[in-house]
Amino acid sequence: MGQLPGRVAQRWIRAALRRYIPLGLMLTLLVGCTRPGVAPAVVKPTSPPPSPTAKGVAAQAVPGADASLAPEFVYGDETLWQKLAVDAYTASGEQDTFAWLQEPVAGDFAFTADVESDWGDYGEAMVVVYGDGQSWSQGCLIFNVTGFWQAIRANSVYDPDCDWVAINEQELDLERNAYRMTVRVSGDMATLLVDDRTVASAPLPPKINRAGYVGLAKFGGSAPVTFRNIVVQNERQLAQAATNTPIATKAPTDTPAPTRTPRPTSTPEPTLTPRPTHTPTETLTPLPPTEPPPPTNTPPPPYRPPTSMLIDSAPGGLGTLLIKNGTSADALVVLAGLDEKAVKTAYIRLGESFTMTGITDAEYLIYYSKGEAFDKATNRFTQNATYQRMDITVPFTTTATQYTQVEVTLYAVEGGTVGSEPVDPALFP
């Protein structure tokens, strides 16, 4: 590795001394991504997740069948999933995990479930449609509901070119911690509903599978979620429900017997109307004038920028930095030089990822802050703010055939090798 500068070596030593402490960040350096026109080098950051199994039996390949479905889901790791009832499943843990419907679906279908989370609005319900029965896959649809945003995506949540089919950033009233999630695919349209109200709808993008498995999904370190009262209807069942609904026929009513016409009564003699008595004029008591109270200003909702680059003072390099925010709060990530001056700053919402691009060759420090109510004038959170710095420097180098990719997770992961240390807010770049 060569001789390290004194400051960097000290940080490596501090990281080694803290190896007995569970660390909350994982850093992966990937060297080998190829410039256009250059022979590619092999780059694979992680191995694919294991296939879901039920008592050692793997999920079957997709035959394109259209059978009647029972909501029976299979999963491989019982430490991440629990079956609470016939149609109730809950997921927890700090890694991506799936529970797959045993029978595949083809063509039109509908999925409905009651979704609960102890985290209320921060609960994140995800349903994968037309998947491969293993993990995120090309051609699948991903339906996502939280109290802050709702979306329909395609392919993979980790794909930088992830196809956002439809997104709705409306905040939903989910304070009761339970809501009804409905997913529908009909013809060339995909629709997402919450409590029978449409929150996202769009035509299917090209190259979407029309046959595959339906899966309950939990993303990384997101809040635990429970699916209850699950109903899955395939194309044939939907057609039967539309044609076999009986129409009630009203029973005939009996014709009533004719009513006898009463005899007319004599007209009474008119009664004299008495003359009106004079009403005295009411004396009005003047009231002191009152001024209406000034209107109360309604405070605006806390500001939340979309996941994006906020500051880029040094574009032009080939290096990239992928940040995954699987925490329960929004994050501000700063890439700074060894002089502790900010080079690039990105805002990443909870449960989302972002890739910094155009990083020039140098060694960098990585700072991050988490909190609520972002102030765009100061680039700081104004509520529940925390400030951290990774205790290593990250080198970026470029050769004729290779450049550097860096991947960072802002949540605890098994096998994490990089620690962090608190930073004085006044020293945060």
For each residue, the residues with C-beta under 8 A, 3 or more apart:
1: 4
2:
3:
4: 1 8 9 12
5: 8 9
6: 9 10
7: 10 11 338
8: 4 5 11 12 363 392 393
9: 4 5 6 12 13
10: 6 7 13 14
11: 7 8 14 15 391 392 393
12: 4 8 9 15 16 392
13: 9 10 16 17
14: 10 11 17 18 391 419 421
15: 11 12 18 19 391 392 417 418 419
16: 12 13 19
17: 13 14
18: 14 15 21 23 419
19: 15 16
20:
21: 18 419
22: 412 416
23: 18 412 416 417 418 419 420
24: 410 411 412 413 416 419 420
25: 390 408 409 410 413 416 418 419 420
26: 407 408 409 413 415 416 417 418
27: 390 392 394 406 407 408 417 418
28: 45 46 406 407
29: 394 404 405 406
30: 33 43 45 404 405 406 407
31: 43 397 402 403 404 405
32: 41 42 43 402
33: 30 41 43 320 402 403 405
34: 38 39 40 41 401 402
35: 38 318 401 403
36:
37:
38: 34 35 400 401
39: 34 401
40: 34
41: 32 33 34 401 402
42: 32
43: 30 31 32 33 405
44: 47
45: 28 30 405 407
46: 28
47: 44
48: 134 135
49: 96 98 134 135
50: 76 77 134
51: 58 59 76 133 134
52: 58 59 74 75 76 98 99 100 133 134
53: 56 57 58 59 74 76
54: 57 59 74 75 102
55:
56: 53
57: 53 54 74
58: 51 52 53
59: 51 52 53 54 74 100 102 133 134 213
60: 63 102 104 133
61: 133
62: 104 132 133 211 212 213
63: 60 104
64: 104 106 211
65: 103 104 106
66: 105 106 107 234 235 236
67: 103 234
68: 234 236 237
69: 101 103 105 232 233 234 237
70: 102 103
71: 86 87 101 230 231 232
72: 101 102
73: 83 89 99 100 101 102 215 216 230
74: 52 53 54 57 59 99 100 102
75: 52 54 78 80 81 89 97 98 99 100
76: 50 51 52 53
77: 50 80 81 97
78: 75 81 82
79: 93
80: 75 77 91 92 93 95 97 218
81: 75 77 78 89 90 91 97 99
82: 78 89 90
83: 73 88 89
84: 88 89 90 226 228
85: 88 228
86: 71
87: 71 228 229 230 231
88: 83 84 85 226 227 228 229 230
89: 73 75 81 82 83 84 99 216 226 227 230
90: 81 82 84 224 225 226 227
91: 80 81 97 99 216 218 224 225 226
92: 80 218 224
93: 79 80 97 218
94: 220 221 326 411 412 413 414
95: 80 220 413 414
96: 49 135 136 217 218 219 220
97: 75 77 80 81 91 93 217 218
98: 49 52 75 128 131 134 135 215 216 217 218
99: 52 73 74 75 81 89 91 215 216
100: 52 59 73 74 75 131 133 213 214 215 216
101: 69 71 72 73 104 105 213 214 215 232
102: 54 59 60 70 72 73 74
103: 65 67 69 70
104: 60 62 63 64 65 101 133 211 212 213
105: 66 69 101 109 129 130 211 212 213 214 232 234 235
106: 64 65 66 210 211 234 235
107: 66 210 211 234 235
108: 185 186 187 234 235 238
109: 105 129 184 185 214 232 233 234 235 238
110: 182 183 184 185 231 232 233 238
111: 127 129 182 183 184 214 230 231 232
112: 180 181 182 183 229 230 231 232
113: 127 180 181 227 228 229 230 231
114: 178 179 180 181 227 228 229
115: 123 125 145 178 179 180 181 225 226 227 228
116: 123 177 178 225 226 228
117: 120 122 123 124 125 177 223 224 225 226
118: 123 177 223 224
119: 122 123 223 224 328
120: 117 123 147 174 175 177
121: 146 147 148 171 172 174 175
122: 117 119 146 147 223 328 350
123: 115 116 117 118 119 120 146 147 174 177 223 224 225
124: 117 144 145 146 218 219 222 223 225 351
125: 115 117 144 145 146 181 225 227
126: 142 143 144 216 217 218 219
127: 111 113 142 143 181 183 214 215 216 217
128: 98 131 136 140 141 142 143 213 214 215 216 217
129: 105 109 111 140 141 142 143 183 185 212 214
130: 105 139 140 141 208 209 210 211 212 213
131: 98 100 128 134 135 136 137 140 212 213 214 215
132: 62 135 137 140 212 213
133: 51 52 59 60 61 62 100 104 212 213 215
134: 48 49 50 51 52 59 98 131 137
135: 48 49 96 98 131 132
136: 96 128 131 140 142 155 156 157 158 159
137: 131 132 134 140 155 156
138: 155 156 207
139: 130 154 155 207 208 209 212
140: 128 129 130 131 132 136 137 154 155 208 209 212
141: 128 129 130 152 153 154 165 185 190 204 208
142: 126 127 128 129 136 151 152 153 154 157 217
143: 126 127 128 129 151 152 181 183 190 192
144: 124 125 126 149 150 151 152 153
145: 115 124 125 150 172 179 181 192 194 199
146: 121 122 123 124 125 149 150 351
147: 120 121 122 123 171 172 174
148: 121 169 171 172 304 349 350
149: 144 146 167 168 169 170 349
150: 144 145 146 167 168 170 172 192 194 199 200
151: 142 143 144 164 165 166 167 168 192 200
152: 141 142 143 144 164 165 166 167 190 192 200 202
153: 141 142 144 157 162 163 164 165
154: 139 140 141 142 162 163 165 205 208
155: 136 137 138 139 140 159 162 163
156: 136 137 138 159 162
157: 136 142 153 162 219 353
158: 136 162 324 353
159: 136 155 156 162
160: 322 355
161:
162: 153 154 155 156 157 158 159
163: 153 154 155 205
164: 151 152 153 167
165: 141 151 152 153 154 190 200 202 204 205
166: 151 152 190 192 200 201 202
167: 149 150 151 152 164 200
168: 149 150 151 199 200
169: 148 149 306
170: 149 150 199
171: 121 147 148 301
172: 121 145 147 148 150 179 194 199
173:
174: 120 121 123 147 177 178 179
175: 120 121
176: 179
177: 116 117 118 120 123 174
178: 114 115 116 174
179: 114 115 145 172 174 176 194 195
180: 112 113 114 115 193 194 195 196
181: 112 113 114 115 125 127 143 145 192 193 194
182: 110 111 112 191 192 193 194 196
183: 110 111 112 127 129 143 191 192 193
184: 109 110 111 189 190 191 193
185: 108 109 110 129 141 189 190 191 204
186: 108 189 191 238
187: 108
188: 203 204
189: 184 185 186 201 202 203 204
190: 141 143 152 165 166 184 185 201 202 203 204
191: 182 183 184 185 186 198 200 201
192: 143 145 150 151 152 166 181 182 183 198 199 200 201
193: 180 181 182 183 184 196 197 198 199
194: 145 150 172 179 180 181 182 197 199
195: 179 180
196: 180 182 193
197: 193 194
198: 191 192 193 201
199: 145 150 168 170 172 192 193 194
200: 150 151 152 165 166 167 168 191 192
201: 166 189 190 191 192 198
202: 152 165 166 189 190
203: 188 189 190
204: 141 165 185 188 189 190 208
205: 154 163 165 208
206:
207: 138 139
208: 130 139 140 141 154 204 205
209: 130 139 140 212
210: 106 107 130
211: 62 64 104 105 106 107 130
212: 62 104 105 129 130 131 132 133 139 140 209
213: 59 62 100 101 104 105 128 130 131 132 133
214: 100 101 105 109 111 127 128 129 131 232
215: 73 98 99 100 101 127 128 131 133
216: 73 89 91 98 99 100 126 127 128 227
217: 96 97 98 126 127 128 142
218: 80 91 92 93 96 97 98 124 126 222 224 225
219: 96 124 126 157 222 326 351
220: 94 95 96 324 326 409 411
221: 94 326 327 409 411 412 413
222: 124 218 219 225 326 351
223: 117 118 119 122 123 124 328
224: 90 91 92 117 118 119 123 218
225: 90 91 115 116 117 123 124 125 218 222
226: 84 88 89 90 91 115 116 117
227: 88 89 90 113 114 115 125 216 230
228: 84 85 87 88 113 114 115 116
229: 87 88 112 113 114
230: 71 73 87 88 89 111 112 113 227
231: 71 87 110 111 112 113
232: 69 71 101 105 109 110 111 112 214
233: 69 109 110 237 238 241
234: 66 67 68 69 105 106 107 108 109 237 238
235: 66 105 106 107 108 109 238 239
236: 66 68 239 240
237: 68 69 233 234 240 241
238: 108 109 110 186 233 234 235 241 242
239: 235 236 242 243
240: 236 237 243 244
241: 233 237 238 244 245
242: 238 239 245
243: 239 240
244: 240 241
245: 241 242
246:
247:
248:
249:
250:
251:
252:
253:
254:
255:
256:
257:
258:
259:
260:
261:
262:
263:
264:
265:
266:
267:
268:
269:
270:
271:
272:
273:
274:
275:
276:
277:
278:
279:
280:
281:
282:
283:
284:
285:
286:
287: 290
288:
289:
290: 287
291:
292:
293:
294:
295:
296:
297:
298:
299:
300: 303
301: 171
302: 372 373 374 383
303: 300 373 374 375 376
304: 148 330 349 374
305: 308 310 347 374 376
306: 169 347 349
307: 346 347 348 349 352 353 354
308: 305 346 347 354
309: 312 344 345 346 354 356
310: 305 332 345 346 347 379
311: 342 344 345 379
312: 309 315 344 345 358
313: 342 343 344
314: 317 343 344 358 359 360
315: 312 358
316: 358 360
317: 314 358 359 360 361 396 398 403
318: 35 358 359 398 403
319: 358 359 360 361 396 398 403 404 405 406
320: 33 355 356 357 359 403 404 405 406
321: 335 344 355 356 359 366 394 405 406 407 408
322: 160 353 354 355 356 405 406 407 408
323: 331 333 346 348 353 354 355 356 408 409 410
324: 158 220 353 407 408 409 410 411
325: 330 331 348 349 350 351 352 353 354 410 411
326: 94 219 220 221 222 351 409 410 411
327: 221 331 350 370 410 411
328: 119 122 223 350
329: 350 370 371 372 384
330: 304 325 347 348 349 350 370 371 372 374 381
331: 323 325 327 347 348 350 368 369 370 410
332: 310 345 346 347 348 368 369 370 374 379 380 381
333: 323 345 346 348 354 356 366 367 368 408 410
334: 342 344 345 366 367 368 369 428 429
335: 321 342 343 344 345 356 359 364 365 366
336: 339 340 341 342 343 364 365 366 367 429
337: 340 341 343 362 363 364 365
338: 7 362 363 364 365 393
339: 336
340: 336 337 365 427 429
341: 336 337 429
342: 311 313 334 335 336 345 429
343: 313 314 335 336 337 359 364
344: 309 311 312 313 314 321 334 335 356 358 359
345: 309 310 311 312 332 333 334 335 342 379
346: 307 308 309 310 323 332 333 354 356
347: 305 306 307 308 310 330 331 332 374
348: 307 323 325 330 331 332 333 352 353 354 410
349: 148 149 304 306 307 325 330 352
350: 122 148 325 327 328 329 330 331
351: 124 146 219 222 325 326
352: 307 325 348 349
353: 157 158 307 322 323 324 325 348
354: 307 308 309 322 323 325 333 346 348
355: 160 320 321 322 323
356: 309 320 321 322 323 333 335 344 346 359
357: 320
358: 312 314 315 316 317 318 319 344
359: 314 317 318 319 320 321 335 343 344 356 364 396 404
360: 314 316 317 319 396
361: 317 319 396 397 398
362: 337 338 395 396
363: 8 337 338 393 394 395 396
364: 335 336 337 338 343 359 393 394 395 396
365: 335 336 337 338 340 389 390 393 394
366: 321 333 334 335 336 389 390 394 408
367: 333 334 336 387 388 389 390 423 428 429
368: 331 332 333 334 388 389 410 420
369: 331 332 334 380 381 385 386 387 388 428
370: 327 329 330 331 332 381 384 385 386 410
371: 329 330 374 381 382 383 384 385 386
372: 302 329 330 381 382 383 384
373: 302 303 381 382 383
374: 302 303 304 305 330 332 347 371 380 381 382
375: 303 378 379 380 381 382
376: 303 305 379
377:
378: 375
379: 310 311 332 345 375 376
380: 332 369 374 375 385 425 428
381: 330 332 369 370 371 372 373 374 375 384 385
382: 371 372 373 374 375 385
383: 302 371 372 373
384: 329 370 371 372 381
385: 369 370 371 380 381 382 425
386: 369 370 371 422
387: 367 369 422 423 424 425 428
388: 367 368 369 420 421 422 423
389: 365 366 367 368 420 421 423
390: 25 27 365 366 367 394 408 418 419 420
391: 11 14 15 418 419 420 421
392: 8 11 12 15 27 418
393: 8 11 338 363 364 365
394: 27 29 321 363 364 365 366 390 406
395: 362 363 364 404
396: 317 319 359 360 361 362 363 364 403 404 406
397: 31 361 403 404
398: 317 318 319 361 402 403 404
399: 402 403
400: 38
401: 34 35 38 39 41
402: 31 32 33 34 41 398 399
403: 31 33 35 317 318 319 320 396 397 398 399
404: 29 30 31 319 320 359 395 396 397 398
405: 29 30 31 33 43 45 319 320 321 322
406: 27 28 29 30 319 320 321 322 394 396
407: 26 27 28 30 45 321 322 324
408: 25 26 27 321 322 323 324 333 366 390
409: 25 26 220 221 323 324 326 413 416
410: 24 25 323 324 325 326 327 331 333 348 368 370
411: 24 94 220 221 324 325 326 327
412: 22 23 24 94 221 416
413: 24 25 26 94 95 221 409 416
414: 94 95
415: 26
416: 22 23 24 25 26 409 412 413
417: 15 23 26 27
418: 15 23 25 26 27 390 391 392
419: 14 15 18 21 23 24 25 390 391
420: 23 24 25 368 388 389 390 391
421: 14 388 389 391
422: 386 387 388
423: 367 387 388 389 427 428
424: 387 427 428
425: 380 385 387 428
426:
427: 340 423 424
428: 334 367 369 380 387 423 424 425
429: 334 336 340 341 342 367
